[in-house]
Amino acid sequence: MSKQSFKTRLEIAKKKINNKNAGSKNEKNSNFGEAFKMSTELVAAVVVGTIIGFILDEWFGTKPWLILIFFFVGVIAGILNVIKSAKNMQK
């Protein structure tokens, strides 16, 4: 086996390893992004539901009932969004 052939094979092996490492790093970043997206969806749904409840309570003078109702509606909507996103990730 010649020295040039060995160098060529070594370079090819190094490129394969670098490509493999780059792919796994992107996958980790992608998973972190998906997790951040799901947590943001959950928090946003709860916050929006609570704000709607607060505004309606001020409007109708029914404190704290509509805040509580819309808080739980927001929690349920957020959980459903997370489940839907998780199902889409599995596809």
N, C-alpha and C positions, 0 to 999 in steps of 0.2 A: 504494500500500500504506500502510495507516495505522500509526501509531506503536504502538497497542495490539496490532494483529495481529503486529507484529514482536516485541514483548515476550513475547507468548504463545508464539510459535514458539521464541524464545530459551529460555524457561523449559522447554519440552518437550525441547529439545535438551540442556540441562544435566541434566535428570533422566535422560535416556537414557544420557548419559555416566557419570553417577554410579552408575547401576544396573549398567552394564557393568563399571566398575572394581570395584565391590563383589563382583560375581560372580567375577571373576578372582582377587581376593584370597582368597575362600573356597575356590576351587579349589586354590590354592597351599597353603593350610593343610590341606586335605583330603589332598593328595598327600603332604605332610610327615607327616601322621598315619598314612597307610598305610605309608609307608617305616619309620616308627618302630615300627609294629606288627609288620612283617615282621622287622625286626632283633631285636626283643624275642623273637619266637617262636623265632628261630634260637638266640639266646643261652640262652634258657630250656631248650630241648630239650637243648643240650649240657651245661648245668649239671645238669639233672635226671639225665641219663644217667650223668654222672661221679659224682654223689652215690650213685646206686644201685649203681654199680660199686664205689665205696669201701666202702659198707655191706656188700655181699656179700663183698668181699675180707676185711674184718675178721671176718665170720662164718665163712667157710670157710678162712681163712688162705692165700689164693692170691695175695697181693700180687705184682705189680702187674697181673696178667693181666686180671682182671675190670674193673678201672678202665679199662684200655685198650680192652677190647672194648666196654664200655658207653659210653665216650667216643665211639667211632666210630658206635655205634648212635644216640647222641644227635645227632651231626652229620648222619647220613643222615635221621633223623626231622625235624630242623630244616630241612634243604634241601627235603624233600618238603612240609613245611608252607608254606614260602615259595613253592614252585611252585604249590601249590594256591591260595594267596591271590592270587598274580599272575593265575592263570587266572580266578578270580572277579572280579578288578578289570577284566578285559578284557570281561566280559559286560555 
